[in-house]
Amino acid sequence: PTLYFFSNGQPIDMAQGKLSEQELRIRLANILPKEEELKFNRALELLQDERYEQALPLLKSAWELSEKKNSDFALLYAETFIVMKKTEEAKAVLTQIPIQDRDSRWQGLQAQIELLEQAAESPELQQLQADYATKKTPEIAIRLANQLHQVGKNEEALTLLFEWLKGDLNAGNGEVKSQFLAILSALGSDAIVPKFRRQLYSLLY
């Protein structure tokens, strides 16, 4: 017997004689897309639709399945964190990329991180932090939390608001809770959302 293997309508391999199951599996493994490639391609589709939160676990899994040897996977993983303004997570990924793979794209992502970090220390944010340090009011807390959220410091923003909610769920005539919920809603399926939702529910029930 003769067995032909096709891909996209083209013959790419053949085998003559009887094949054992193990031999067949080996040949198929060399032809079929690897699991990490399938996950990476699915992540690309999600990123085209700006579904960053759903793409992240696929990119992480693809990178880990490649034993962290495929730097293209890692670079896109880091880039997705940057788009989401998660600079610490992006830096953690970039530091794991081998020196020989730190090309112009790697340098460009590092530069983007630096710009985001500079923006996070804007004069407006610094002034709000100074104002809040001297006069802690719900109104300033709300403005500061919003500014922190704008620069991607979401955990810091939510922690700030939650401190007020622990003392009074109706702080700032309910505006603190409204801002807290608005940030949670904006974060969608971000990993920190369940944590802060549980904290809020612990106050409500």
N, C-alpha and C positions, 0 to 999 in steps of 0.2 A: 504493500500500500504506500501511496505518496500523499503527504499532507502539505498543503500550501497555506501560508499565513498572509492575509491581506490587511492593508491599512489604507483607508480612504480610497479604496478601489484598486490599489496597486499592490502587487505581490512583493513582500519584503523578506520572506524566509520560506524554506521548505524542508521537509524531513522525509526520508525514505525508510521504510521498514516500520516495525512496531515500536511505539514510544511508551515508556513507562509513565505513570502518573507524575512522578517527580520530574522527569525530563520535560514533560509537557508544561508543567508549572513553571519551570525555569525559563523555557522559551517564551511563554506568555508574559512572564514578569519582565522580560527584556523588551517586549513589544508594547504592552499596555501601559497607560500613564500611571506614574507612581502616585500613591495617596497624597503625598505632599504637593504634587503638581496640581492635582484635582482641587485641593483645598485652596491653593494659591490662586488658581483661575477663578474659583467661585468668589474669593475675596475681591478680585479685580472687578467682577460684575457688580458686587455690592458697592464698591468705592465709586463706580461710575454713577450710581444713584445716590451718592453721599450718605450711604448707610454705614457710617464709620464704626459704630458700636458693634454691629453684627460682623463686620469684616475683621475686627481685631482678634477674636479668638481663633479664626481660621488662619490668619497670618502667623499667630503665635504657634499654633499646632504645626503648620507647614514648616516653619523654621526649626522647631524642635525635632520633627520627623527627619529632617535633613542632618540631624545631630549638630545643628547650628553651624553647618559648613556652607550653606547657600547664603551668601551675603546679599544677594538680590532680594531674597525673602526678608532678611533683617532690615535692609534699607527701607523697603516699603512699609514694614511694621513700624519703624521709627518715624517715617514720614507721616503716617496716619496719626500717630500720637501728636506730632507737631501741629497738624491741621486742627486737632482737637484742643490745642494749647496745653497739652500735658507734657511739659518740658522735662520734668524729672524722669518720667517713664521713657521718653525718647532718648535721653542721655544714657540711661541704663542699658538700652539696647545697643546704642552706638559704641559704647565702650567694649562690648563683647565681639565686635567685628574685628577680624585679624588685621594686623597692620598692613599686610600686603594688599588688602582689599579696600583700604581707606583712600579712595580715589576722589575725583572732583565732586562727585555726587555726595560722598560722605562729608567733605569739607563744606559743601553748600548747606547741608542739613545742620551742621554745627553752627554755621552763620545764622541760619533761621532761628535756632534756639537762642543765640545771643541777643538777637533783635527782640524776641518775645520777652526775654528776661529784662531787657532795658525798658521795654514798654510797661512791664509789670511794676517798675519803680518810677512811674511817671510823677511829675510834681503834684498833680491832682490827688493821686493816691497817697503820696507822702503827706500832703496837707490834711487829708481826711484822717489818716492814722494819728497825726499830731493832735488834731482837734479831739479825736476820741480819747486819746491818752489823758487830755486835760479835762474833758467834760464828757462823761459817758451818758448819752441820752439815746432813747430808741430811734430818734430821727437821724442822728449821726450814724448810728449802727446800721440802719437801713441803707443809707447812702454809701457807707464804707463797704458793706456786704455786696452791694450791687457793683461797685467798682472792682472789688476782688473777683467777683464772678466774671466780669468783662475780660479780665486778664488771665482767666483760667485757674484762679486760686479758689476753687469751689469748696473744698473741704474747709478751708479757713473761713470762708464766707458763711457756710452753714453752721459751723461751730460757734461763730460770733453771734449769730441770730438765736441759736438754740440756748445759749447762756441766758438770754432774755426770756425765752419761752419757759425755761425751768422756773423762773421766778414768777412769771405772770403770762398765761397763755394769751391774754388780751393786751399785751404790751404794745404801746403806741397805738391804742385804739384798734388793735387787730392788724395793724399794718406790718408788724414784725412777722406774724404768722403768714400773712399773705405773701410777703417777700420770700420767706422760707419755702413755701409751697411753689412759688413761681420758679425759683431756682431749681428745685427738684424736678419740676415739670420740664424745664429747659434741658436738663441733663439726660432725660429719657431713660435709657437702660444702663447708664453709667454705673460702674461697680460700687460707687459710694452711696448710691440712692437708697438701696434697701436698708443700709445701716442707719441713715438719718430718718427714714420713714419709721423704722422700729422705735427709734428714740422718741419721735413725735407721738406715736401711738401709745407709748408707755405713759405719756402725760395725759392723753385723752381718756384712757380706760383704766 
